[in-house]
C-alpha cells in the first residue's frame, strides 16, 4: 500500500512539474501554439496505402535539368488522402529562368507569340527564354497522375528528365507468415474431425 501511495504521489509531482515547466518562458518555442493531430488524421497524412493487408509506401522524385545548370526537382508522397508535394526546388545559378505556377506567374504569361500553353496553365515549374529560344519545364502531380513535361522551341539545348519512383512493401514477411499459418491450419481441417 505504501508503494502504491508513493507512486501516486510521484505521478502527481510529475504532473505538477510538467505544468510549471509548460508555463515557463523557456518552454515557449516555435511549437508551443501547435495543435496535436489525432492518430486517425495522422495516419491519413503518412505516405502509403494498405490494400489486401499489404502495407505499401509510395513516393516519387521528378527532376528536370536544362543545359546542366537550370534544375527543377519535385518530391511527392502519396497517401490515402491524395498526393502530398513534400518539396519543389528550383535552382538557377545564372538567374536566366523564372518560376511559374504555384501562385507565381502563369506559364501562359511568359510564352512567346505562337506558342499556346493554355492547357498547361495550372502546372508549376520553370520557364527559360534566352538566346537559344524558349523552354519551359513543368510538373503536375495529382492523385491520378504524375506529369513532367518540357515544351521548347529552342535549338542546341540539352534537356534531361528523370523520374524516380520508390515503392516499399513494409509487411511482406508478416503476410507470408500468415499465409503459411493459414495453409497449415487448412491442412489439419481434414484430419481433425
KOLBAPA-66274 format. One record per residue (C-alpha): residue in one letter; x, y, z. Coordinates in Angstrom, 1 decimal. Each point is the difference from the previous one (the first is absolute). Layout:
<sites>
- A,X,Y,Z
...
</sites>
This chain:
<sites>
- X,0.0,0.0,0.0
- X,2.9,2.4,0.8
- X,1.6,-0.7,-3.4
- X,-3.3,0.7,-1.8
- X,-0.4,3.3,2.0
- X,3.6,1.0,-0.8
- X,-0.6,-0.7,-3.8
- X,-3.2,2.1,0.1
- X,1.8,2.8,1.7
- X,2.9,-0.1,-2.5
- X,-2.5,0.1,-2.9
- X,-1.7,3.1,1.5
- X,3.4,1.6,0.5
- X,0.9,-0.7,-3.6
- X,-3.3,1.4,-1.3
- X,0.6,3.2,2.2
- X,3.6,0.3,-1.3
- X,-1.1,-0.4,-3.6
- X,-2.7,2.7,0.5
- X,2.6,2.4,1.5
- X,2.5,-0.6,-2.8
- X,-2.7,0.5,-2.7
- X,-0.9,3.4,1.4
- X,3.6,1.1,0.3
- X,1.6,2.3,-2.6
- X,2.6,-2.6,-1.0
- X,-2.8,-2.3,-1.3
- X,-1.1,2.6,-2.5
- X,1.5,-1.4,-3.2
- X,-1.3,0.0,-3.5
- X,-2.4,-2.8,0.8
- X,-1.7,1.2,3.1
- X,-3.1,1.1,-1.9
- X,-0.2,-3.1,-2.1
- X,-3.0,-2.4,0.1
- X,0.4,-3.7,0.6
- X,-1.1,-2.0,-3.1
- X,-2.3,-3.0,0.8
- X,1.5,-3.4,-0.8
- X,-2.7,-0.7,-2.7
- X,0.7,3.3,-1.7
- X,3.8,-0.5,0.2
- X,-0.5,-3.5,-1.6
- X,-1.6,1.7,-3.0
- X,3.0,2.3,-0.3
- X,2.6,-2.7,-0.1
- X,1.2,-1.2,-3.3
- X,-1.3,-3.3,-1.2
- X,-2.9,-2.2,-0.5
- X,-1.4,-3.1,1.6
- X,-1.8,-2.4,-2.4
- X,-0.7,-3.7,0.4
- X,2.0,0.2,3.3
- X,3.1,1.1,-1.9
- X,1.6,3.2,1.4
- X,1.6,2.0,-2.8
- X,1.8,3.3,0.1
- X,0.2,1.9,-3.3
- X,1.9,3.2,-1.0
- X,1.5,1.6,-3.0
- X,2.7,2.5,-0.9
- X,-0.2,1.9,-3.3
- X,3.1,1.8,-1.3
- X,0.4,2.2,-3.1
- X,3.5,1.3,-0.9
- X,0.5,2.6,-2.7
- X,3.5,0.6,-1.4
- X,1.5,-1.5,3.1
- X,-0.8,3.1,2.0
- X,-3.7,0.7,0.4
- X,-1.7,-2.7,2.1
- X,-3.5,-0.6,1.3
- X,-0.6,-2.8,2.5
- X,-3.4,-1.1,1.4
- X,-0.3,-2.6,2.8
- X,-3.4,-1.5,0.8
- X,-1.4,-2.6,2.3
- X,-3.4,-1.7,-0.6
- X,-2.4,-0.6,2.9
- X,-3.5,-1.2,0.2
- X,-1.0,3.7,0.1
- X,1.8,0.7,-3.3
- X,3.2,1.4,-1.4
- X,2.1,1.9,2.5
- X,2.8,2.1,-1.6
- X,2.8,-0.1,2.5
- X,2.2,2.5,-1.8
- X,0.5,1.7,-3.3
- X,3.4,1.6,-0.5
- X,1.3,2.2,-2.7
- X,3.7,0.7,-0.7
- X,1.3,2.6,-2.5
- X,3.5,1.3,0.8
- X,-0.1,2.2,-3.1
- X,-3.3,1.6,0.8
- X,-1.4,-0.4,-3.5
- X,-3.0,-2.1,0.8
- X,-3.1,0.8,2.0
- X,-2.4,-2.0,2.1
- X,-3.6,-0.4,-1.4
- X,-3.2,-1.3,1.7
- X,-0.6,-0.6,3.7
- X,-1.1,3.6,0.5
- X,2.8,1.4,-2.1
- X,-0.4,1.2,-3.6
- X,-2.0,-2.4,-2.3
- X,1.9,-1.8,-2.7
- X,-2.4,1.5,-2.5
- X,1.1,3.5,1.0
- X,3.7,-0.6,-1.1
- X,-0.4,-2.1,-3.1
- X,1.1,1.6,-3.3
- X,-2.5,0.9,-2.8
- X,-1.0,-3.2,-1.9
- X,0.4,-2.3,3.0
- X,-3.4,-1.0,1.6
- X,0.3,-1.5,3.4
- X,-3.5,0.8,1.3
- X,-0.5,-3.7,0.8
- X,3.0,0.1,2.4
- X,-0.9,3.2,1.8
- X,-0.6,-1.8,3.3
- X,3.4,-1.8,-0.1
- X,3.0,1.2,2.0
- X,3.6,0.1,-1.0
- X,2.5,2.2,-1.7
- X,0.2,2.1,-3.2
- X,3.2,1.0,-1.8
- X,0.2,2.4,-2.9
- X,3.5,0.8,-1.2
- X,2.0,0.2,-3.2
- X,-0.6,-3.7,-0.7
- X,-3.7,0.4,0.2
- X,-2.9,-0.7,2.3
- X,-0.2,-3.1,2.3
- X,-2.4,-0.8,2.8
- X,0.2,-3.0,2.3
- X,-3.2,-0.7,1.9
- X,-1.0,-2.5,2.7
- X,-3.6,-0.8,0.9
- X,-0.7,-2.6,2.7
- X,-3.5,-1.2,0.9
- X,-1.4,-3.1,1.7
- X,-0.5,-1.5,-3.5
- X,3.1,1.0,-1.9
- X,3.6,1.3,0.1
- X,0.7,2.2,-3.0
- X,3.4,1.4,-0.8
- X,0.2,1.8,-3.4
- X,2.3,2.3,-1.9
- X,-1.2,2.3,-2.8
- X,2.7,1.7,-2.0
- X,0.7,1.8,-3.2
- X,3.7,0.4,0.8
- X,2.8,-1.5,-1.9
- X,3.3,-1.4,1.3
- X,-1.5,-0.5,3.5
- X,0.8,-3.0,2.2
- X,-3.1,-1.1,1.9
- X,-0.1,-3.0,2.4
- X,-3.1,-1.4,1.7
- X,0.2,-2.5,2.8
- X,-2.8,-1.7,2.1
- X,1.0,-2.2,3.0
- X,-2.9,-1.9,1.5
- X,0.5,-1.7,3.4
- X,-2.3,-2.8,1.1
- X,0.6,-1.7,3.4
- X,-1.9,-3.1,1.1
- X,0.0,0.3,3.8
- X,-1.6,-3.2,1.3
- X,0.7,-2.6,-2.7
- X,1.6,-2.3,2.6
- X,-3.0,0.1,2.3
- X,-2.4,-0.7,-2.9
- X,2.1,-3.0,-1.2
- X,0.0,-1.4,3.6
- X,-3.8,0.5,0.2
- X,-0.4,-1.8,-3.3
- X,2.1,-2.9,1.2
- X,-1.9,-0.2,3.3
- X,-3.3,-0.1,-1.9
- X,1.3,-2.8,-2.3
- X,1.1,-2.1,3.1
- X,-3.4,0.5,1.7
- X,-1.8,-0.8,-3.2
- X,2.0,-3.3,-0.4
- X,-1.1,-1.1,3.5
- X,-3.7,0.6,-0.8
- X,-0.4,-3.4,-1.8
- X,1.8,-1.8,2.8
- X,-1.7,1.5,3.0
- X,-3.7,-1.0,-0.1
</sites>
